[in-house]
Amino acid sequence: MPAEIRVLAISGSLRAASSNSVLIRAAAQVAPPGVVFDLFEGLADLPHFSPDLDEAGAPAVVQAFRRRLAAADAILICSPEYAHGVPGSLKNALDWIVSSGEMVDKPAGLINASARATIAQASLVDTVGMLSAVVVEAASPVIPMTGRDLDEAGLIADPVLGPALRAAVAALAAAARK
């Protein structure tokens, strides 16, 4: 059992004011003692996935992403739904790790910021499962941010959303400790 649990947290949105990014940052703030979050903000920096590039030696930015995944004890992803799917930038990042195995047997929480984003959520569950991560259901709630203008402090203070986020982060940490 690691002394400290490291969670790599990824927002699937590139928008600066994304509710998905607010959720990820708030999750880091409510983490229980001994749980450290590493916020990955490099989706836009990853080149388009190409098996040819990977066979020639993955680009340095991809290697750095893989190292961060490898160093994590758990993964937390919060993704929007675009055109009934996972945003291309997030799917691209996940494509880069299909053959490298950094998510194998790692617990993964897949928080959803919109109750309407069911198609992307189902796709993300399938993709992360195919990468051999263990999707932790209790760490994968819908935390409905749609129509709310909350920052991290407002989300944490919300009497419904704050406890739901704390419970999800605690469930992910517990899964990583097993």
Buried (B, 14 or more C-beta within 10 A) or exposed (E): EEEEBBBBBBBBBBEEEBBBBBBBBBBBBBBEEEBEBBBBEBBEEBEEBEEEBBEEEBBEEBEBBBEBBBEBBBBBBBBBBBEEBBBBBBBBBBBBBBEBEBBEEBBBBBBBBBEEBEEBBEBBBEBBEEBEBBBBEEBBBBBBBEEEEBEBEBBBEBEEBBEBBBBBBBBBBBBBBE
